[in-house]
Amino acid sequence: VITSGGYRIGPGEIEECLMKHPAVAMVGVVGVPDKVRTEIGKAFVQLRPEAVPTEALKADLAAHVKTRLAAHEYPREVEFVAELPLTTTGKIMRRELRRLDAEKKAPGRA
């Protein structure tokens, strides 16, 4: 569960919504630290081969969620990845996504 601005947000609901977008092959959503909201939703998106990763597509993905779920549930950050870390049973390893985010925001820290 992601706690953002006093709201409790389920990442599975956001993932399910994003999977309905024609450009998305696979997606994982996690909560990442935010100074104002405690946490924000961040979507790690693996695109279909024909999709092109652009800033406009990031905005379109956020709008896709905003118009289908509650407005506060949209992912405030979207990152395109070549592939998502999966367990041997095919489940997304959310802890690895949080680790990737932390490494990018604090380079050089162990």
Secondary structure in CASP SS format (residue, H / E / C, confidence):
PFRMAT SS
TARGET T0000
AUTHOR 0000-0000-0000
METHOD secondary structure of the structure
MODEL  1
V C 1.00
I E 1.00
T E 1.00
S E 1.00
G C 1.00
G C 1.00
Y E 1.00
R E 1.00
I E 1.00
G C 1.00
P H 1.00
G H 1.00
E H 1.00
I H 1.00
E H 1.00
E H 1.00
C H 1.00
L H 1.00
M H 1.00
K C 1.00
H C 1.00
P C 1.00
A C 1.00
V E 1.00
A E 1.00
M E 1.00
V E 1.00
G E 1.00
V E 1.00
V E 1.00
G E 1.00
V E 1.00
P E 1.00
D E 1.00
K C 1.00
V C 1.00
R C 1.00
T E 1.00
E E 1.00
I E 1.00
G E 1.00
K E 1.00
A E 1.00
F E 1.00
V E 1.00
Q E 1.00
L E 1.00
R C 1.00
P C 1.00
E C 1.00
A C 1.00
V C 1.00
P C 1.00
T C 1.00
E H 1.00
A H 1.00
L H 1.00
K H 1.00
A H 1.00
D H 1.00
L H 1.00
A H 1.00
A H 1.00
H H 1.00
V H 1.00
K H 1.00
T H 1.00
R H 1.00
L C 1.00
A C 1.00
A H 1.00
H H 1.00
E H 1.00
Y C 1.00
P C 1.00
R C 1.00
E E 1.00
V E 1.00
E E 1.00
F E 1.00
V C 1.00
A C 1.00
E C 1.00
L C 1.00
P C 1.00
L E 1.00
T C 1.00
T C 1.00
T C 1.00
G C 1.00
K C 1.00
I E 1.00
M C 1.00
R H 1.00
R H 1.00
E H 1.00
L H 1.00
R H 1.00
R H 1.00
L H 1.00
D H 1.00
A H 1.00
E H 1.00
K H 1.00
K H 1.00
A C 1.00
P C 1.00
G C 1.00
R C 1.00
A C 1.00
END
